[in-house]
Amino acid sequence: MKSFGEASHFVEAAPRLGAIVASSEHGSLDTQLTFWQSEEVVRDAETLPADTLTISMTEGAALQQTHDFLSAVVTHEMPLPDRFGDDLRDTAYTMRENLSFISERARAIATTAMAGSWKRHLAQSSHHRIIVAPSNVTEDGNMKSGDFLFNQVMEKFTEDERARFAAQVSRDFDTLPRFRSAPDTKIIVLDDWSVSGTHLLKILGDVKVHPRAGKAQLEVNLLAATNAQLAEPLQHVPTAAYYQVDRLGNSTLVTGSHSAVDFSFGRPMEQMVSAFGALGKAMTLPALANVKRPYYRLAA
């Protein structure tokens, strides 16, 4: 089996929605998730009123609800309104069969593998360092997914390993001056996945012009990526992912228990709700489109 950390490679294909619902694994996905209760995709949770209602559901139940919703679109016999077109039905079919879902269990497997890769690098020498680039925490203190994943990876270090490698792992570029030219230093840009690439490009741009980056090795570590993203990585920076996922048009076809993707997941389903509404048929947006991120907190 491939190990995490090989540039341009993934370890395994991510679980797909259709296969998960059809398998015995479906019933074992019993982790409770919290969702914003909304008839639309919540694009900016920071603007939600403090008393916004939430609902709870297991991962398995949320996946079944999403599968049933997409199946209803696929099997609906009446033509959709012209302004939506038949492509929406094709999109529903592609999502139902090929959407990748990164469950809490799947995320734990991937972050354990990431931790193993980091440990192997650090264990080679006390001079080997890892700097994990900050993800730019939002102004009101909400974390980004990269910050959340950093904590998840570090939780896979034992107490003894954290003590052993404490001086070798940092998120602070100010620790770089005395080994700024050392090629045995890795600067890692960490994230769950990249949909448009905008966020990753900004971080990569900031890192590349940082005066203390020196000759350090720059790489991207992702939970999930498409084959194209690995074969032709952003700015030619070596990229490794644990899971391989598919594409929907120009977007990554993935979502997860910790974060719902808007552009290639929530928005198409929102369009499906609108299309059926135009036919006088009420449909409810699946809860999975509005996961309340575990690292989110409402502003005080």
LOVO-928960 format. One record per residue (C-alpha): residue number from 1; x, y, z. Coordinates in nm, 3 decimals. Layout:
% LOVO-928960
SITE   nr     east    north       up
SITE  NUM        X        Y        Z
...
This chain:
% LOVO-928960
SITE   nr     east    north       up
SITE    1    0.000    0.000    0.000
SITE    2    0.127    0.348   -0.083
SITE    3    0.222    0.571    0.207
SITE    4    0.118    0.932    0.246
SITE    5    0.368    1.195    0.139
SITE    6    0.460    1.080   -0.210
SITE    7    0.430    1.385   -0.435
SITE    8    0.169    1.355   -0.711
SITE    9    0.021    1.045   -0.549
SITE   10   -0.278    0.954   -0.336
SITE   11   -0.306    0.658   -0.099
SITE   12   -0.658    0.537   -0.180
SITE   13   -0.979    0.638   -0.352
SITE   14   -1.221    0.821   -0.125
SITE   15   -1.553    0.656   -0.036
SITE   16   -1.827    0.751   -0.288
SITE   17   -2.183    0.835   -0.183
SITE   18   -2.352    0.565   -0.393
SITE   19   -2.118    0.293   -0.268
SITE   20   -2.142    0.404    0.095
SITE   21   -2.523    0.396    0.100
SITE   22   -2.524    0.054   -0.066
SITE   23   -2.267   -0.096    0.171
SITE   24   -2.270   -0.232    0.525
SITE   25   -2.048    0.062    0.625
SITE   26   -2.349    0.291    0.590
SITE   27   -2.510    0.172    0.913
SITE   28   -2.190    0.212    1.112
SITE   29   -2.155    0.583    1.033
SITE   30   -2.317    0.682    1.361
SITE   31   -2.121    0.996    1.446
SITE   32   -2.365    1.275    1.530
SITE   33   -2.325    1.589    1.321
SITE   34   -2.480    1.932    1.370
SITE   35   -2.632    2.125    1.081
SITE   36   -2.760    2.478    1.038
SITE   37   -3.136    2.463    0.985
SITE   38   -3.180    2.660    0.665
SITE   39   -3.374    2.634    0.340
SITE   40   -3.072    2.773    0.154
SITE   41   -2.700    2.701    0.159
SITE   42   -2.540    2.898    0.442
SITE   43   -2.252    3.070    0.264
SITE   44   -2.135    3.288    0.548
SITE   45   -2.206    3.146    0.892
SITE   46   -2.048    3.453    1.049
SITE   47   -2.355    3.657    0.950
SITE   48   -2.606    3.416    1.106
SITE   49   -2.804    3.540    1.409
SITE   50   -2.687    3.389    1.737
SITE   51   -3.023    3.215    1.778
SITE   52   -3.008    3.033    1.443
SITE   53   -3.154    2.685    1.491
SITE   54   -2.953    2.368    1.434
SITE   55   -3.050    2.005    1.390
SITE   56   -2.855    1.686    1.466
SITE   57   -2.828    1.373    1.255
SITE   58   -2.584    1.085    1.217
SITE   59   -2.344    1.078    0.924
SITE   60   -2.525    0.773    0.788
SITE   61   -2.869    0.934    0.808
SITE   62   -2.742    1.254    0.643
SITE   63   -2.586    1.055    0.359
SITE   64   -2.908    0.858    0.308
SITE   65   -3.109    1.181    0.299
SITE   66   -2.871    1.327    0.039
SITE   67   -2.881    1.009   -0.170
SITE   68   -3.262    1.003   -0.163
SITE   69   -3.276    1.370   -0.264
SITE   70   -3.046    1.318   -0.563
SITE   71   -3.233    1.002   -0.663
SITE   72   -3.558    1.197   -0.667
SITE   73   -3.405    1.442   -0.914
SITE   74   -3.258    1.165   -1.130
SITE   75   -3.582    0.964   -1.154
SITE   76   -3.827    1.254   -1.188
SITE   77   -4.008    1.206   -1.519
SITE   78   -4.133    1.559   -1.584
SITE   79   -3.895    1.783   -1.781
SITE   80   -3.729    2.051   -1.575
SITE   81   -3.792    2.418   -1.662
SITE   82   -3.588    2.534   -1.961
SITE   83   -3.378    2.773   -1.759
SITE   84   -3.238    2.479   -1.560
SITE   85   -3.197    2.232   -1.847
SITE   86   -3.138    1.859   -1.848
SITE   87   -2.782    1.910   -1.725
SITE   88   -2.917    1.939   -1.371
SITE   89   -3.046    1.583   -1.386
SITE   90   -2.706    1.466   -1.514
SITE   91   -2.540    1.658   -1.232
SITE   92   -2.766    1.486   -0.978
SITE   93   -2.670    1.146   -1.120
SITE   94   -2.297    1.226   -1.110
SITE   95   -2.323    1.351   -0.753
SITE   96   -2.527    1.050   -0.639
SITE   97   -2.274    0.804   -0.781
SITE   98   -1.940    0.984   -0.746
SITE   99   -1.959    1.240   -0.464
SITE  100   -1.684    1.164   -0.214
SITE  101   -1.770    1.199    0.153
SITE  102   -1.491    1.232    0.408
SITE  103   -1.642    1.102    0.730
SITE  104   -1.494    1.157    1.073
SITE  105   -1.348    0.806    1.054
SITE  106   -1.202    0.868    0.707
SITE  107   -1.052    1.197    0.823
SITE  108   -0.890    1.023    1.121
SITE  109   -0.731    0.766    0.888
SITE  110   -0.591    1.041    0.665
SITE  111   -0.458    1.262    0.946
SITE  112   -0.293    0.957    1.107
SITE  113   -0.114    0.892    0.778
SITE  114   -0.012    1.258    0.753
SITE  115    0.128    1.244    1.107
SITE  116    0.328    0.935    1.011
SITE  117    0.480    1.119    0.714
SITE  118    0.575    1.416    0.930
SITE  119    0.726    1.191    1.199
SITE  120    0.943    1.011    0.942
SITE  121    1.085    1.342    0.824
SITE  122    1.147    1.472    1.176
SITE  123    1.303    1.148    1.299
SITE  124    1.583    1.159    1.040
SITE  125    1.773    1.424    1.232
SITE  126    1.722    1.683    1.502
SITE  127    1.800    1.937    1.228
SITE  128    1.494    1.838    1.027
SITE  129    1.214    2.086    1.072
SITE  130    0.853    2.129    0.962
SITE  131    0.686    2.468    0.937
SITE  132    0.312    2.442    0.869
SITE  133    0.203    2.765    0.702
SITE  134   -0.073    2.952    0.890
SITE  135   -0.414    2.957    0.719
SITE  136   -0.504    3.314    0.812
SITE  137   -0.759    3.286    1.094
SITE  138   -1.064    3.503    1.026
SITE  139   -1.098    3.841    1.197
SITE  140   -1.356    3.720    1.448
SITE  141   -1.137    3.430    1.556
SITE  142   -1.291    3.149    1.350
SITE  143   -1.040    2.890    1.240
SITE  144   -0.975    2.784    0.882
SITE  145   -0.979    2.420    0.779
SITE  146   -0.598    2.409    0.762
SITE  147   -0.572    2.515    1.126
SITE  148   -0.829    2.253    1.225
SITE  149   -0.640    1.981    1.038
SITE  150   -0.308    2.085    1.191
SITE  151   -0.456    2.021    1.536
SITE  152   -0.597    1.689    1.413
SITE  153   -0.258    1.577    1.280
SITE  154   -0.075    1.680    1.597
SITE  155   -0.326    1.480    1.803
SITE  156   -0.186    1.170    1.629
SITE  157    0.153    1.234    1.793
SITE  158    0.194    1.061    2.127
SITE  159    0.283    1.267    2.432
SITE  160    0.643    1.141    2.408
SITE  161    0.659    1.226    2.036
SITE  162    0.525    1.576    2.096
SITE  163    0.795    1.629    2.358
SITE  164    1.064    1.481    2.132
SITE  165    0.972    1.690    1.827
SITE  166    0.853    2.005    2.007
SITE  167    1.145    2.215    1.882
SITE  168    1.115    2.081    1.528
SITE  169    0.750    2.160    1.444
SITE  170    0.621    2.514    1.425
SITE  171    0.370    2.742    1.256
SITE  172    0.589    3.045    1.308
SITE  173    0.827    3.161    1.034
SITE  174    1.020    3.352    1.298
SITE  175    1.175    3.018    1.399
SITE  176    1.347    2.997    1.059
SITE  177    1.646    3.238    1.072
SITE  178    1.914    2.998    1.199
SITE  179    1.828    2.726    0.947
SITE  180    1.682    2.940    0.669
SITE  181    1.909    2.783    0.405
SITE  182    1.861    2.426    0.518
SITE  183    1.696    2.203    0.254
SITE  184    1.603    1.961    0.535
SITE  185    1.332    2.205    0.642
SITE  186    0.984    2.147    0.502
SITE  187    0.725    2.421    0.470
SITE  188    0.387    2.251    0.441
SITE  189    0.068    2.414    0.320
SITE  190   -0.207    2.204    0.477
SITE  191   -0.575    2.190    0.380
SITE  192   -0.864    1.948    0.337
SITE  193   -0.909    2.000   -0.038
SITE  194   -0.903    2.270   -0.301
SITE  195   -1.212    2.358   -0.505
SITE  196   -1.117    2.673   -0.697
SITE  197   -0.755    2.691   -0.581
SITE  198   -0.786    3.056   -0.471
SITE  199   -0.714    2.999   -0.102
SITE  200   -0.416    2.771   -0.165
SITE  201   -0.272    3.008   -0.423
SITE  202   -0.277    3.294   -0.174
SITE  203   -0.096    3.094    0.094
SITE  204    0.158    2.960   -0.156
SITE  205    0.220    3.312   -0.283
SITE  206    0.276    3.442    0.070
SITE  207    0.515    3.158    0.152
SITE  208    0.721    3.190   -0.165
SITE  209    0.800    3.557   -0.105
SITE  210    0.865    3.517    0.266
SITE  211    1.222    3.633    0.335
SITE  212    1.285    3.348    0.578
SITE  213    1.168    3.064    0.354
SITE  214    1.519    3.022    0.210
SITE  215    1.584    2.685    0.049
SITE  216    1.326    2.498    0.249
SITE  217    1.123    2.231    0.068
SITE  218    0.772    2.358   -0.008
SITE  219    0.488    2.108   -0.039
SITE  220    0.109    2.086   -0.016
SITE  221   -0.064    1.822    0.199
SITE  222   -0.436    1.762    0.132
SITE  223   -0.696    1.523    0.265
SITE  224   -0.833    1.479   -0.086
SITE  225   -0.747    1.581   -0.441
SITE  226   -0.835    1.495   -0.800
SITE  227   -0.591    1.319   -1.032
SITE  228   -0.549    1.644   -1.225
SITE  229   -0.465    1.840   -0.910
SITE  230   -0.190    1.591   -0.829
SITE  231   -0.055    1.564   -1.184
SITE  232   -0.056    1.941   -1.242
SITE  233   -0.025    2.096   -0.895
SITE  234   -0.072    2.466   -0.828
SITE  235    0.245    2.663   -0.903
SITE  236    0.419    2.329   -0.961
SITE  237    0.449    2.275   -0.586
SITE  238    0.474    1.902   -0.499
SITE  239    0.132    1.794   -0.373
SITE  240    0.032    1.482   -0.180
SITE  241   -0.321    1.373   -0.089
SITE  242   -0.455    1.081    0.107
SITE  243   -0.778    1.039   -0.091
SITE  244   -0.842    1.054   -0.464
SITE  245   -1.172    1.220   -0.559
SITE  246   -1.359    1.300   -0.882
SITE  247   -1.446    1.628   -1.047
SITE  248   -1.776    1.796   -1.129
SITE  249   -1.703    2.029   -1.419
SITE  250   -1.412    2.240   -1.301
SITE  251   -1.473    2.171   -0.933
SITE  252   -1.373    1.904   -0.685
SITE  253   -1.660    1.662   -0.611
SITE  254   -1.612    1.617   -0.238
SITE  255   -1.765    1.717    0.095
SITE  256   -1.715    1.609    0.452
SITE  257   -1.841    1.578    0.807
SITE  258   -1.630    1.876    0.913
SITE  259   -1.707    2.113    0.627
SITE  260   -1.966    2.130    0.348
SITE  261   -1.842    2.238    0.006
SITE  262   -2.052    2.519   -0.139
SITE  263   -1.962    2.551   -0.508
SITE  264   -1.969    2.188   -0.628
SITE  265   -2.204    2.042   -0.367
SITE  266   -2.440    2.287   -0.196
SITE  267   -2.512    2.514   -0.493
SITE  268   -2.614    2.241   -0.741
SITE  269   -2.859    2.099   -0.485
SITE  270   -2.991    2.448   -0.418
SITE  271   -3.059    2.477   -0.793
SITE  272   -3.241    2.143   -0.784
SITE  273   -3.468    2.271   -0.507
SITE  274   -3.543    2.581   -0.717
SITE  275   -3.611    2.375   -1.030
SITE  276   -3.861    2.154   -0.853
SITE  277   -4.016    2.456   -0.686
SITE  278   -4.082    2.599   -1.032
SITE  279   -4.276    2.279   -1.106
SITE  280   -4.480    2.325   -0.787
SITE  281   -4.303    2.038   -0.616
SITE  282   -4.155    2.118   -0.274
SITE  283   -3.815    1.970   -0.192
SITE  284   -3.603    2.019    0.117
SITE  285   -3.234    2.095    0.088
SITE  286   -3.040    1.804    0.244
SITE  287   -2.892    1.884    0.583
SITE  288   -2.545    1.776    0.463
SITE  289   -2.525    2.100    0.261
SITE  290   -2.512    2.299    0.585
SITE  291   -2.272    2.122    0.821
SITE  292   -2.184    2.333    1.121
SITE  293   -1.810    2.315    1.119
SITE  294   -1.668    2.173    1.443
SITE  295   -1.403    2.445    1.447
SITE  296   -1.662    2.724    1.400
SITE  297   -1.769    2.953    1.679
SITE  298   -2.014    3.240    1.660
SITE  299   -1.862    3.582    1.718
SITE  300   -1.908    3.710    2.070
